[in-house]
């Protein structure tokens, strides 16, 4: 004769009764197992089943027949392993059992094919913490993708930022992608007791198979984690390089960077130039730019970042036969609102024209450029032509570019005249 085992909601077997003692001695049978003989409808506790195997005469203790036969006669016709009605009658698995009317909603869900699943998640606050969720009821026909995704997202978003968060994020997502851990028997035992839980698990119908979507959860979470780390890395790089400029690229970029280094490396008010006349122009322009800067600072005392006591204005001037370029650096320009930055740009353009006039290097058609930068980056670039009679409606300004990429407008102007094939007005 064979028997079956009910363990943690799973029916195992069949096994031969002759091997029961050996299986028990080797630990293959556990104290919490329920046992049923092949063809029987009742489940007996393991201890009772082994007791009946060892002492077959105990099965003869069943109640006498109702027709008045003697107990010895009843014993002759009683089954060798009669069930114990007082303890196991409510474990019957027949669909027509009258006790079905008393089943709880949880028992009905389990019998219909539902399961209780525990998922894992982790979060970190310098040190990482790993937890198992409360049992989640996954109804028949559902593969549990929703709760698996929910708990995996908690790990993906909150689990990285500690030790050993990285490892736990991977293990929890992998655990959830495999469908979590089935805790149906334990959860149902908490609700209705072990016997009724075991009975419901024995009548459990096959559950839905894991969908391709659940199987792809691990890949989805890995991709999300990679994107998250790339985003964090990009943000960190941007934060650490926020005070640096992009490397200049293009014709004239190398010459421009050489000139720009004078401004970047200057620690106080300074003037630089590529030729003696350029130093004279830089000095005149720097003086005027300082006056304009202080006038704006006086008008806007609440604006942060402005230096009103000896502001470090730095100017570089480069002179070619057909053009003059001014690069000026002033503190706090990155805090200027657009309207105020435009006013400083207009003042700088006017100062450039006055410096060219005072130094007697101007002529009709002379190309002029003014690059304005804060200590961090370029804010504006102004391009145009020299005008001797500077007026509000005739300044010679042709274009104004804003933002840190505006410096690229200056690159062509640093190409030596003999190498410059053409120059377009902006």
C-alpha positions as CSV (number, residue, x, y, z in Angstrom):
1,X,0.0,0.0,0.0
2,X,1.2,3.5,-0.8
3,X,0.8,6.8,1.0
4,X,1.0,10.5,0.2
5,X,2.5,13.4,2.3
6,X,1.0,17.0,2.5
7,X,3.8,19.4,3.3
8,X,3.6,23.2,3.1
9,X,0.6,22.9,0.9
10,X,2.2,20.5,-1.6
11,X,1.2,16.9,-2.1
12,X,4.2,14.6,-2.3
13,X,4.3,10.9,-3.2
14,X,3.3,8.2,-3.6
15,X,5.6,6.3,-1.2
16,X,5.5,2.7,-0.1
17,X,4.3,2.1,3.5
18,X,7.2,-0.3,3.9
19,X,9.6,2.6,3.5
20,X,7.8,4.9,6.0
21,X,10.0,3.9,9.1
22,X,13.2,4.3,7.1
23,X,12.1,7.7,5.8
24,X,11.2,8.8,9.3
25,X,14.6,7.7,10.6
26,X,16.4,9.6,7.9
27,X,14.5,12.8,8.5
28,X,12.6,12.6,5.2
29,X,9.3,12.7,7.1
30,X,8.7,15.8,9.3
31,X,6.7,16.4,12.3
32,X,4.3,18.8,10.6
33,X,3.5,16.5,7.7
34,X,0.0,15.1,7.1
35,X,-0.3,11.6,5.7
36,X,-3.0,9.9,3.7
37,X,-3.2,6.3,2.4
38,X,-3.7,5.9,-1.3
39,X,-7.4,6.1,-2.1
40,X,-8.3,7.5,1.3
41,X,-10.0,10.9,1.8
42,X,-8.6,11.7,5.2
43,X,-5.3,13.1,6.3
44,X,-3.7,11.9,9.5
45,X,-0.9,13.6,11.5
46,X,2.4,11.8,10.8
47,X,2.7,10.6,14.4
48,X,-0.8,8.9,14.2
49,X,0.1,7.3,10.9
50,X,3.3,5.8,12.2
51,X,1.6,4.6,15.3
52,X,-1.0,2.7,13.3
53,X,1.8,1.2,11.2
54,X,3.6,0.0,14.3
55,X,0.4,-1.2,16.1
56,X,-2.2,-2.3,13.6
57,X,-4.4,-3.4,16.5
58,X,-5.1,0.2,17.4
59,X,-7.2,0.5,14.2
60,X,-9.7,-1.9,15.8
61,X,-10.7,0.8,18.3
62,X,-13.2,2.3,15.9
63,X,-16.9,2.5,17.2
64,X,-19.2,-0.5,16.9
65,X,-21.5,-0.9,14.0
66,X,-25.1,0.4,14.4
67,X,-26.7,-3.0,13.8
68,X,-25.6,-4.3,17.2
69,X,-22.8,-6.6,16.1
70,X,-20.2,-7.3,18.8
71,X,-17.1,-5.3,18.9
72,X,-15.0,-8.3,17.9
73,X,-17.1,-8.7,14.7
74,X,-16.8,-5.0,14.0
75,X,-13.0,-5.3,14.4
76,X,-12.9,-8.1,11.8
77,X,-14.6,-5.9,9.2
78,X,-13.0,-2.5,10.1
79,X,-10.3,-1.2,7.8
80,X,-6.8,-1.8,8.9
81,X,-6.1,2.0,9.2
82,X,-9.4,3.5,10.0
83,X,-9.5,7.3,10.3
84,X,-10.1,9.1,13.5
85,X,-13.4,10.9,13.0
86,X,-13.0,13.2,16.0
87,X,-9.8,14.7,14.7
88,X,-9.7,14.4,10.9
89,X,-13.2,14.4,9.6
90,X,-13.0,18.1,8.7
91,X,-10.0,17.4,6.5
92,X,-12.1,15.6,3.9
93,X,-11.4,16.8,0.4
94,X,-14.6,16.0,-1.4
95,X,-16.2,18.9,-3.3
96,X,-19.6,18.1,-1.8
97,X,-18.5,18.4,1.8
98,X,-21.0,20.3,3.9
99,X,-18.2,22.3,5.6
100,X,-17.7,24.2,2.4
101,X,-20.4,26.7,3.5
102,X,-18.1,27.7,6.4
103,X,-15.0,28.3,4.4
104,X,-13.5,31.8,4.8
105,X,-12.7,34.0,1.8
106,X,-9.0,33.2,2.0
107,X,-9.7,29.5,2.0
108,X,-11.9,29.8,-1.1
109,X,-9.2,31.8,-2.9
110,X,-6.6,29.2,-2.1
111,X,-8.8,26.3,-3.2
112,X,-9.6,28.2,-6.4
113,X,-5.9,28.4,-7.2
114,X,-4.8,31.5,-5.3
115,X,-1.6,31.7,-3.3
116,X,0.0,33.8,-0.6
117,X,3.4,35.1,-1.7
118,X,6.1,36.9,0.2
119,X,8.3,39.3,-1.7
120,X,11.6,40.9,-0.7
121,X,12.7,44.5,-0.7
122,X,15.5,46.6,0.8
123,X,16.3,50.2,1.5
124,X,19.4,52.0,2.7
125,X,20.4,54.8,5.0
126,X,24.2,54.5,4.9
127,X,23.5,50.9,6.2
128,X,21.2,48.7,4.2
129,X,18.1,46.9,5.5
130,X,16.5,43.9,3.9
131,X,12.9,42.9,4.7
132,X,10.3,40.3,3.6
133,X,6.8,41.7,2.8
134,X,3.7,40.6,4.5
135,X,2.0,37.7,2.6
136,X,0.3,39.0,-0.6
137,X,-2.7,37.2,-1.9
138,X,-2.2,36.4,-5.6
139,X,-5.5,35.3,-6.9
140,X,-6.1,32.5,-9.4
141,X,-5.0,33.4,-12.9
142,X,-2.7,36.2,-11.6
143,X,1.1,35.6,-11.8
144,X,1.9,38.3,-9.2
145,X,3.7,40.7,-11.6
146,X,2.1,43.8,-9.9
147,X,3.4,43.3,-6.3
148,X,6.7,41.8,-7.6
149,X,7.3,45.0,-9.6
150,X,6.2,47.2,-6.7
151,X,8.6,45.7,-4.2
152,X,11.4,45.5,-6.7
153,X,11.0,49.2,-7.4
154,X,11.4,50.0,-3.7
155,X,14.8,48.1,-3.8
156,X,15.8,49.8,-7.1
157,X,15.1,53.3,-5.9
158,X,16.1,53.1,-2.2
159,X,18.4,50.2,-1.9
160,X,21.6,51.3,-3.5
161,X,22.7,54.0,-1.0
162,X,24.3,51.8,1.7
163,X,26.3,48.7,2.6
164,X,25.7,46.1,1.3
165,X,22.8,47.7,-0.7
166,X,24.2,46.9,-4.1
167,X,24.2,43.1,-3.4
168,X,20.8,43.1,-1.8
169,X,19.2,45.0,-4.6
170,X,20.3,42.3,-7.0
171,X,19.2,39.5,-4.8
172,X,15.8,40.9,-3.9
173,X,15.0,41.7,-7.6
174,X,16.0,38.2,-8.6
175,X,13.9,36.7,-5.8
176,X,10.8,38.7,-6.9
177,X,11.4,38.0,-10.6
178,X,11.3,34.3,-9.8
179,X,7.8,34.8,-8.3
180,X,8.6,35.3,-4.7
181,X,8.3,32.7,-1.9
182,X,5.1,30.7,-1.6
183,X,3.9,31.0,2.0
184,X,0.3,29.9,1.4
185,X,0.3,27.3,4.2
186,X,1.9,29.6,6.8
187,X,-0.4,32.5,6.0
188,X,-3.5,30.4,5.9
189,X,-2.5,28.7,9.2
190,X,-2.3,32.1,10.9
191,X,-5.9,32.9,9.7
192,X,-7.8,29.6,10.2
193,X,-5.4,27.1,11.9
194,X,-3.1,24.4,10.6
195,X,-5.7,21.7,10.0
196,X,-8.1,23.8,7.9
197,X,-5.1,25.4,6.1
198,X,-3.7,22.0,5.2
199,X,-7.2,20.9,3.9
200,X,-7.5,24.0,1.7
201,X,-3.9,23.5,0.4
202,X,-4.8,19.9,-0.4
203,X,-7.7,21.0,-2.5
204,X,-5.6,23.8,-4.2
205,X,-6.0,23.9,-8.0
206,X,-3.0,24.6,-10.2
207,X,-2.0,28.3,-10.2
208,X,-1.3,30.5,-13.2
209,X,2.2,30.0,-14.7
210,X,4.6,32.9,-14.5
211,X,4.1,35.2,-17.5
212,X,6.9,36.4,-19.8
213,X,6.4,39.8,-18.3
214,X,7.3,38.5,-14.8
215,X,10.2,36.6,-16.3
216,X,11.5,39.9,-17.8
217,X,11.2,41.7,-14.5
218,X,14.9,41.0,-13.7
219,X,16.0,42.5,-17.1
220,X,13.7,45.5,-16.6
221,X,15.0,46.2,-13.1
222,X,18.6,45.8,-14.3
223,X,18.0,48.3,-17.1
224,X,16.4,50.7,-14.7
225,X,19.3,50.3,-12.2
226,X,21.8,51.0,-15.0
227,X,19.9,54.1,-16.1
228,X,19.7,55.2,-12.5
229,X,23.4,54.8,-11.9
230,X,24.2,56.6,-15.2
231,X,22.0,59.5,-14.2
232,X,23.6,59.7,-10.7
233,X,27.0,59.5,-12.3
234,X,26.2,62.2,-14.8
235,X,24.8,64.5,-12.0
236,X,27.9,63.9,-9.9
237,X,30.1,64.7,-12.9
238,X,28.2,67.8,-13.6
239,X,28.4,68.9,-9.9
240,X,32.1,68.3,-9.7
241,X,32.7,70.1,-13.0
242,X,30.2,72.9,-12.6
243,X,33.0,75.4,-12.3
244,X,34.9,74.3,-15.5
245,X,34.3,75.0,-19.1
246,X,34.0,72.7,-22.0
247,X,37.1,72.2,-24.1
248,X,37.1,74.6,-27.1
249,X,37.0,72.8,-30.4
250,X,37.2,74.2,-34.0
251,X,39.4,76.5,-36.1
252,X,40.9,79.2,-33.9
253,X,40.0,77.3,-30.7
254,X,43.5,76.6,-29.7
255,X,44.5,80.3,-30.0
256,X,41.4,81.3,-28.1
257,X,42.2,79.0,-25.2
258,X,45.7,80.4,-25.0
259,X,44.2,83.9,-24.6
260,X,41.4,82.7,-22.3
261,X,43.9,81.2,-19.8
262,X,45.1,84.7,-18.9
263,X,41.7,85.5,-17.5
264,X,41.2,82.1,-15.8
265,X,44.5,82.1,-14.1
266,X,44.5,85.8,-13.0
267,X,44.0,86.3,-9.2
268,X,43.4,90.0,-9.2
269,X,42.7,92.9,-11.6
270,X,45.0,92.5,-14.5
271,X,45.5,93.4,-18.2
272,X,47.0,91.3,-20.9
273,X,47.6,91.7,-24.6
274,X,49.3,90.0,-27.6
275,X,51.2,93.2,-28.6
276,X,52.2,96.5,-26.8
277,X,49.3,98.4,-28.5
278,X,46.9,95.6,-27.2
279,X,48.1,96.3,-23.6
280,X,47.3,100.0,-24.1
281,X,43.8,99.1,-25.4
282,X,43.3,96.6,-22.5
283,X,44.2,99.2,-19.9
284,X,41.7,101.8,-21.3
285,X,39.0,99.2,-21.7
286,X,39.6,97.7,-18.2
287,X,39.2,101.1,-16.6
288,X,35.9,101.8,-18.3
289,X,34.6,98.3,-17.6
290,X,35.4,98.7,-13.9
291,X,33.5,102.0,-13.8
292,X,30.4,100.4,-15.5
293,X,30.6,97.4,-13.1
294,X,30.7,99.5,-10.0
295,X,27.8,101.7,-11.3
296,X,25.6,98.6,-11.7
297,X,26.7,97.3,-8.3
298,X,25.7,100.6,-6.7
299,X,22.3,100.5,-8.4
300,X,21.7,96.9,-7.2
301,X,23.0,96.6,-3.7
302,X,20.8,93.6,-2.9
303,X,22.2,91.5,-5.7
304,X,24.4,88.7,-4.3
305,X,27.8,88.0,-5.8
306,X,28.8,91.6,-6.7
307,X,32.1,93.0,-5.4
308,X,32.0,96.7,-4.6
309,X,35.5,97.0,-3.1
310,X,38.2,96.8,-5.7
311,X,36.5,94.2,-8.0
312,X,39.0,91.9,-9.8
313,X,38.2,92.9,-13.4
314,X,40.6,91.1,-15.8
315,X,41.0,92.1,-19.5
316,X,42.8,90.5,-22.4
317,X,43.1,92.3,-25.7
318,X,44.3,90.8,-29.1
319,X,45.0,93.1,-32.0
320,X,45.2,92.1,-35.6
321,X,45.4,94.3,-38.7
322,X,41.6,94.0,-39.4
323,X,40.2,93.3,-35.9
324,X,40.4,94.0,-32.2
325,X,39.2,91.4,-29.6
326,X,38.5,92.2,-25.9
327,X,38.0,89.4,-23.4
328,X,36.8,90.6,-20.0
329,X,36.1,88.7,-16.7
330,X,34.1,90.2,-13.9
331,X,32.9,88.6,-10.6
332,X,29.2,87.7,-10.0
333,X,28.0,88.0,-13.6
334,X,26.4,84.6,-13.4
335,X,24.0,86.1,-10.8
336,X,22.9,89.0,-13.1
337,X,19.4,88.8,-14.4
338,X,19.2,89.0,-18.2
339,X,18.3,92.6,-18.4
340,X,21.2,93.6,-16.1
341,X,23.6,91.5,-18.0
342,X,22.5,93.2,-21.3
343,X,23.2,96.6,-19.7
344,X,26.7,95.5,-18.7
345,X,27.2,94.1,-22.2
346,X,26.1,97.4,-23.8
347,X,28.4,99.3,-21.5
348,X,31.3,97.0,-22.3
349,X,30.7,97.5,-26.1
350,X,30.7,101.3,-25.7
351,X,33.9,101.1,-23.6
352,X,35.5,99.0,-26.4
353,X,34.7,101.7,-29.0
354,X,36.0,104.5,-26.8
355,X,39.2,102.6,-26.1
356,X,39.8,102.1,-29.8
357,X,39.1,105.8,-30.5
358,X,41.4,107.0,-27.6
359,X,44.2,104.7,-28.7
360,X,43.8,105.8,-32.3
361,X,43.7,102.4,-33.9
362,X,40.1,102.6,-35.3
363,X,39.1,102.8,-38.9
364,X,36.0,102.3,-40.9
365,X,35.3,98.5,-41.2
366,X,37.4,97.5,-38.3
367,X,36.0,94.3,-36.8
368,X,35.4,94.4,-33.0
369,X,34.5,91.6,-30.6
370,X,33.8,91.6,-26.9
371,X,33.6,88.4,-24.9
372,X,32.2,88.8,-21.4
373,X,32.6,86.0,-18.8
374,X,32.1,85.3,-15.1
375,X,34.8,83.3,-13.3
376,X,32.9,80.1,-14.3
377,X,32.0,80.6,-18.0
378,X,31.2,83.0,-20.8
379,X,28.0,84.9,-20.4
380,X,27.8,87.0,-23.6
381,X,29.7,87.6,-26.8
382,X,29.2,90.8,-28.8
383,X,30.3,91.2,-32.5
384,X,30.2,94.1,-34.8
385,X,32.1,97.0,-36.5
386,X,33.9,100.0,-35.1
387,X,31.9,103.2,-35.2
388,X,33.8,106.5,-34.6
389,X,30.8,108.6,-33.8
390,X,29.2,106.3,-31.3
391,X,25.5,107.0,-30.8
392,X,22.6,105.1,-29.3
393,X,21.1,104.4,-32.7
394,X,24.5,103.7,-34.3
395,X,26.7,101.6,-32.1
396,X,28.1,99.2,-34.7
397,X,26.9,96.1,-32.8
398,X,25.8,93.4,-35.2
399,X,25.1,90.4,-32.9
400,X,24.8,89.3,-29.3
401,X,25.1,85.7,-28.2
402,X,24.4,84.4,-24.7
403,X,25.3,81.4,-22.7
404,X,28.5,79.3,-22.2
405,X,28.5,78.2,-25.8
406,X,28.6,81.8,-27.1
407,X,32.4,81.7,-26.8
408,X,32.6,79.6,-30.0
409,X,31.7,82.8,-31.9
410,X,35.1,84.1,-30.9
411,X,37.2,81.2,-32.3
412,X,37.5,82.4,-36.0
413,X,38.7,85.8,-34.8
414,X,41.8,84.3,-33.3
415,X,43.0,82.8,-36.5
416,X,45.9,84.8,-37.9
417,X,45.0,87.0,-40.8
418,X,47.1,85.1,-43.3
419,X,45.2,81.9,-42.4
420,X,41.8,83.4,-42.3
421,X,40.0,82.8,-45.6
422,X,36.7,84.5,-44.8
423,X,34.9,86.1,-41.9
424,X,31.1,86.4,-41.8
425,X,29.3,89.0,-39.8
426,X,26.9,87.4,-37.3
